[in-house]
């Protein structure tokens, strides 16, 4: 997915003043507010490193004099957000009804049926019981006292079984086969919405207990967890070919070429039905004038509307344990890291399994600078770079030689971007491809790369 665009300067805070007294007051106030917001953003951006260092040394600052930083979460680095998140989660738990604080959640499950057995044993429990209760897991007919290791194994087995196609809950993305999206046909399983609520609870419990959960979702699904809108670019991770057709429609004059209407055909196990995107959409043609609205609506239909019930059920369970406003300090990348953890990335293996195209080679100075920057990055920055280019921070067990793309195994690629060295790096996640401009110094390359991986998923400062 192309996740960054040419860098553009933020608009000037200077506003025009109307001759009307009433309008003048409103405009001046609005302009003043925007100016203050801009000053705050510029200040925190400029001093991002020192602010994070201060917060790291004294996390309580975020609950005191530095609390405004929470309102500009792109400035906070992930480790500081995570510390703040768990601090507030603990406070919410203490203030909650703690009748269940000493409750033990005893689970006796069959290893081959962990998902079903756990689902049934959780079904009669409230969100508060699950949030406060201490898990004590026993695998049927297996020895072992749960001092933490058995619970960890339970989370691992559960994360694998919930993607079992027999449950029809999730579908692997066409782009990489390792990230998942709710299956719009999950209704074939009569208990599917109860299962989605259970999955939301389990992921929420893993977060509350600070247990890593080996589950990776599409970027659009992480957006749904945060209550953020999706757009057509998110389609690339779900259906790369369909994304290409939408991009072509946007980039070209479709007059007398495209024969589409404001409707989509849905295949329900061999039964075709038409879904209107707008009232009577099947009789309204897509034209050059309305094509942008069509692309927006058809993307929304595929990524949101078609799985709205599944999303709602998941969020119902998830928000029983994790407050909605608290999780929203994260961006999509960071939600993945919160759930699944920071990967242990072997830079040598990464570099040895990278291909170069468009005139780049391993000896080019920009490539040397790139790997110098990657080695200088901390664990979080490397994970975000991997997410930026491949769509996920997950590294295959076999290493970077087994990275997945839309057509199977696809190594990490760096392509030369000839357009302008003022552009930010951009990425195509279904090809594991980074487009890297010809920057003129190491410092510029490193700064532009950090800007791209830190900001492009949040939508700040770009058009």
Order of alpha helices (4+ residues) and beta strands (2+ residues): alpha-alpha-alpha-beta-alpha-alpha-beta-alpha-beta-beta-alpha-alpha-alpha-beta-beta-alpha-alpha-alpha-alpha-alpha-beta-alpha-alpha-beta-beta-beta-beta-beta-alpha
